Amino acid sequence: MSAKNEASDARAHGPAGAIESMAGIDAAQIPLPLYLPQHLRFENFEVTPRSVEIVQALKSFAEGSSPASGHPARLFIAGEGGSGKSHLSVAVLRTAGGLGFDAALIPLRLWMDRPPGMIQGMERADLICIEDIDAIAGISRWEESLVFLIEASMRRKARLLVSARKQPAHIPFGLADLRSRLNASTVYRLPALDDEGRARALRRHAMDRGIDISDEIIAYLFARYRRDMPSLMALLERLDRRSLGARRRLTVPFVRQILESLDEPPLGEAMDEVRIDSS
Amino acid sequence: MSEAVWKSCLDRLEGDLTPQDFNTYIGSLQAVVENGVLRLFAPNRYIRDEVEKNFVSCIESALERVGSGDDEGGSQGVERVVVEVGNPSQKTERPAENTRTSVQRPAAIDPNSGLQATFTFENFVTGYSNQIASAASKQAADNPDDPNCNILFIYGGVGLGKTHLMHAIGNHLLQGKSSEVIYRHSEQFVNEMVSAIQRKCIGEFAKFYRSVDALLIDDVQFFAGKERSQAEFFHTLNALFERKRLVVLSCDRYPKEIDGIEERLQSRFSGSGLPVFIEPPDREMRAEILYKKALAQGIDLPVAVQDWMAKEVHSNVRDLEGALNRVIATARFMKRELTVDLAKEALRDLLASQGRRASIENIQSVAASRLGIRVADIKSRKKTRPITRCRQIAMALARELTEHSLPEIGDAFGGRDHTTVLHACRKIKELRATDPKVNDDYRMLLRQLTS
């Protein structure tokens, strides 16, 4: 199944259906859709000394602090898959929406095969979040449409948040106009978490779900499973469901049993497609 | 009242949908409740179709739950949901900063001039790389009726100040007798034209644009491949040309080099117009640009920081702006003084790869390749004219693009004295002003090494 089809499926089935259909688990076993957007907030983002400035900049950006007060109106966040860009995007959109701003998301990795007309008129929002702009690099119609969107959003003084795996200077855009406009943003690089950070993030997300996940379980997982955050988040979702379905609390033997029952699909990549690359 | 219903509905939907779907499709809608109908306005037909296909039933279900009484205010008797393209109140663009409107405009046309008051001649940094474009712009702004310069065509790479000059001209004109001065990005002109065709008022559109006092169109290269727009624009240009009204155009390349633009339009740009070129700013100019941009934010950027940043960031003004914004943001966040150390810290990631590209070895290799000389000859004692010229250009580039001292640069060029490097830098500066070939070579190499 292509990434795009997976994403379409994700839309059709909702979050729970998407995760399980990718994992090959029978949906009938699943008691409840437990993945909630409320999980993605500034408060439960794993902040490290290296990301504290970015998170603060994004909070001010979401709250609409004026550029005159030193808070930039255009931000660019570069970070590898799993570094938490989507978590922060959702947090920005939720915060801005909660304050009454019109806030819209443009997920380019999902939209790259669709017509660029998808973004026409989006500049009317107070805050626009363009995710994965590197996905359309080299697609001239998309690049051109994005230059126009950036121009229009600047005319309307809308706030603009753009994210990608790399900084604008390192993305192979065909249109120099696009790269230079992105370079004029305040560019931050979001560092990936180390193992300690990942463990803290996993524990926090588990707590949000009401799961008690011990240090032994985390050590067991880190020794035997992929350690990127999208994969770990998807696994957490699955552990939660199996624990609820079996009415058993999570222990190392139970986790081992669950892991052994997996036929190991490319979970990390799959979850990245449905944008839960949270930390 | 309608806002409360939609807000309650949004709260429900946020819990029902993935963050992706909620923020992408639901977040881009604007809502009005009228006569029992929830009218949802999508920004375009694609979003409308997607919402109609996948989300209307979710919205109806959320509305039912809102109406079931457990939400404050209930659903206010909403009986039907309709999704359409457009704006609830046909909101117009937020006013630009510099607006003086005198003529009634058709609905398809933005009521604002489009001019940004912040861009003026006073805060435009002039130097070797843009002095002709700057002088021509001031001349055009002072004498918009000058028959020798009805069409000013400013061209050059991205982020070099073309848009700044256009706004400066427009703002200057507004202070004089011109009342209808219009600035548009080319795409905006195209969109307005399409809207006029849809509203069946293309005649009024044409009449309006042909009657303005001055027309400023940015990035005309984006007209490429849009034949109907080009035709309309051509007639607008002709009408303004005949009325001796000023037209200022910007483009990323020389008129004849724009692919996908009709020949008659290219001829109009270059034949009837005055093409002026903007080059990337040199180091002194970059420092001054940084100083002025910081000052506009109320910050007195220390000279040492200006110099260091001007040396490190050398591609265009937008890159400088982005780097400056990051340094200022970091200083504010860390509550630290603006120093070179802080700037280095803030821009560490940004500059990591740039440093790699602009090594002396790389400069020698790129210069030698472009000028058809062997790298070994650059480092040798040979003094034939082509080799000497290539060596001098490479030395000047090394001085501009790297942090190496003059003796270090001399060493890298076959153990030469630092005075030889200094002489080379002065010689190239002088030749760039008098010899177009040297200037072109230097410019192309600079672009290649910094793009």
Interface residues (C-beta under 8 A of the other chain):
Chain A: A10 R11 A12 G14 P15 A18 Y35 L36 P37 Q38 L40 E53 Q56 A57 A68 G70 H71 P72 A78 S89 V90 L93 R94 G97 D102 A103 A104 L105 I106 P107 L110 R114 P115 G117 M118 I119 Q120 G121 M122 R124 A125 C129 E144 V147 F148 E151 A152 R155 R156 K157 Q167 A169 H170 A176 D177 R179 S180 R181 N183 A184 S185 T186 V187 Y188 R189 V274 R275
Chain B: L10 E14 G15 D16 L17 T18 P19 Q20 D21 F22 N23 T24 G27 S28 Q30 A42 P43 N44 R45 Y46 I47 N54 V85 N87 K91 E93 R94 A96 G114 G157 V158 G159 H185 E187 Q188 D219 F222 D252 Q297 S315 N316 R318 D319 E321 G322 N325 R326 I328 A329 T330 R332 F333 M334 D349 L350 S353 Q354 S451
